[in-house]
């Protein structure tokens, strides 16, 4: 997580190179559901998901999986 002035604005999910980036994206999307941390992600500006082999993908919070870009 990246905090600016005590406010979390970026969440980063990194996986091992043998794990697909889509798994990291799905984990971020699942964490935003109401039974987990929906309130926490309401202030989030950017979510990042990546691994060693595929690189880093980013999007804004609540964006569908297919709209993450490299």
VMD Tcl script that draws the C-alpha trace (Angstrom):
set ca {
  {0.00 0.00 0.00}
  {1.05 3.54 -0.64}
  {-0.07 6.12 1.87}
  {-0.01 9.86 1.25}
  {-0.53 12.00 4.34}
  {-1.91 8.96 6.14}
  {-4.48 8.13 3.46}
  {-4.14 4.89 1.50}
  {-4.30 5.72 -2.21}
  {-2.62 2.72 -3.91}
  {-2.85 -1.03 -3.31}
  {-0.23 -3.30 -4.88}
  {-0.65 -7.07 -5.28}
  {2.44 -8.91 -6.48}
  {2.59 -12.60 -7.31}
  {5.40 -15.07 -8.04}
  {6.40 -15.28 -11.72}
  {4.73 -18.68 -12.09}
  {1.35 -17.29 -10.98}
  {-0.76 -15.47 -13.57}
  {-1.38 -11.74 -13.13}
  {-5.08 -12.44 -13.56}
  {-4.98 -14.22 -10.18}
  {-3.68 -11.02 -8.56}
  {-6.33 -8.95 -10.32}
  {-9.08 -11.34 -9.22}
  {-7.79 -11.21 -5.65}
  {-7.90 -7.41 -5.70}
  {-11.42 -7.49 -7.14}
  {-12.57 -10.01 -4.51}
  {-11.09 -7.90 -1.70}
  {-13.31 -5.02 -2.82}
  {-16.54 -6.97 -2.17}
  {-18.79 -5.98 0.71}
  {-17.96 -9.01 2.88}
  {-14.27 -8.06 2.86}
  {-12.91 -4.51 2.61}
  {-15.36 -2.53 0.49}
  {-15.16 0.51 2.78}
  {-11.36 0.53 2.63}
  {-11.35 0.49 -1.18}
  {-13.82 3.38 -1.36}
  {-10.92 5.84 -0.88}
  {-8.49 3.90 -3.07}
  {-7.40 5.68 -6.24}
  {-5.27 3.05 -7.95}
  {-4.83 -0.72 -7.78}
  {-1.76 -2.48 -9.17}
  {-1.27 -6.17 -9.91}
  {1.83 -7.84 -11.28}
  {4.41 -10.59 -11.37}
  {7.98 -11.12 -12.59}
  {7.11 -12.63 -15.96}
  {4.09 -10.59 -17.14}
  {4.83 -7.17 -15.70}
  {2.62 -4.72 -13.85}
  {-1.02 -3.94 -14.63}
  {-3.01 -1.07 -13.17}
  {-6.50 0.32 -12.96}
  {-8.76 2.30 -10.68}
  {-10.71 0.64 -7.89}
  {-13.92 -1.19 -8.89}
  {-12.81 -1.46 -12.54}
  {-13.63 -4.81 -14.20}
  {-10.77 -7.24 -14.81}
  {-10.67 -6.80 -18.59}
  {-9.93 -3.06 -18.28}
  {-6.62 -3.40 -16.39}
  {-3.79 -2.14 -18.60}
  {-0.05 -2.81 -18.63}
}
mol new
graphics top color blue
foreach p $ca { graphics top sphere $p radius 0.5 }
foreach p [lrange $ca 0 end-1] q [lrange $ca 1 end] { graphics top cylinder $p $q radius 0.2 }
display resetview
